[in-house]
């Protein structure tokens, strides 16, 4: 079951330090651009992943083509992809050894969530951390 209780979501967000964002954008009009900046302001390290802008920089971070290239532990994979593409992102997160996956607002993929949970990852679906952090009163990461 994806996490739905406030205390579970709070515990996840308070335990996370490194977030890989699949579908990060360099375009200020895209939601992922603003969410990445918000998460950085909260003290998280956010590593952008987007094959279309690989090698560029978004908010000062190098953009990777895929999760497997990052080469450091990932606590959470934040997925800004269409629901049908979320499965591939979840499979990458499992292979990369991530501890959790977060599917953004409107991203619902039950089969992908079940695979992630079967692999031992925590799952949040159809929510946005930039909404949940202030709603839950989570303080910036030290």
N, C-alpha and C positions, 0 to 999 in steps of 0.2 A: 504494500500500500504506500503510495506517495505520502510524504509528510503533509499534514494539514493542520495539526494542532500548533497554536502559537508557541508553546514552550519548546516543541521539537524544532520548529523553524528558527527560533531564537538561538537555541543551542547550536544548531548547524552554523548559522551566520557568525556566532561568537567564536566558533572554533576554527573558522576558515582564515587563511592568510593569503594564499595564492589562488587566483582565479584565472582560468583560461576561458576566453570569450570567443566561441565559434560564431562567426558571422559579424565580427566587429567591423565597423565601417569608418572610413576617413571622411565621410560626408556629414557635416553638422546637422543636416535635416533628418538624419536617421536616428531612430530610438537608441540603437546600440551605442552610438557616439556619445550621447548624453549620459546613458547608464554607465558606460565605462568611466567617464569623467567623475560621475558621482561616487562610484565605488573607490576610485583612486583618492578622492577627497576624504573618504571614510577610513583611509589607511591601508586598503587592500592593494596587493600587487596584482595588476590585471594584465595578462598577456594576450594580445589580440591574435586571432587565427582567422585568416581569410585568404584562400588561394588566389583571388583576383587582385589583391594588393600586397602579395608576399614581398618582403624586402623593404616596404615602406615603413613609416613610423606613424602611430596613432597615439596621441597624448604622451609622446616621448618613449613609447615602447615599440620595439621591432615587431613587425607582423610576420607570423609564421604561416606556412602553407597548410600544415596539419599538426595535430597534437603530438604525434610521435617525434617531431623535430625539436620540441621544447627542451628536453633533456634535463629537467629538474622536476621535483615532486609537485603535483597539482592537487590542491585540496578540493576544488570545485570547478566543474565545467559548466559555464553559463551558455545556453544554446539559443541563439537568435537565428533560427532557421524555420522554414515551413514545417508543419507537423510531419509530412511524409518524408522529409529529409532529416528529421530528428533521430531516426533509427541509426543512420550511419554515424551521426555525431556521438550517440550513446555508445555504439560499438567502439569508436575511437577512444572514448573516455575509459571504457573498461580495459582496453588494450594498454592504455597509457598508465593505468594504475591509479586513476583518480579516486577520491573517496566519496564524491557525490556528483550528481548532475542536477542542473536547474533548467527546466524548460520554461521559457518566457511566456508572458501573457499570450493566450491564443494558441500556444504550442501544446497540443495534447496528443500523445502517442502511447497508448496503453501497452502495446507489445514491447516498445523500447523501454518503457518504465519497468516492465516485468523482467526483461533481460538484465537491466542494471541492478535491480534488487536481487535477482538470482546470483549475480556476481558479487554481491555484498556492498553495493553502493547505496547511499541514501538518495532519494529522489524527491524533488519538488517539481510540480507541474502546474502550468497555467497561472504563474505568479511572477512578479518582478521584484528583485531585491531592492531596487531604488524606491519602491513603494513600501515593502515590508520593513526595511531598516528603520525609517522614521515612525512607521505605525507601531512598531514594537519597542520603540525607544532605545534601540541598540546604539551604544556609544562608539565613536571611532576607535579603530584598532590602534593600540599603542605601538 
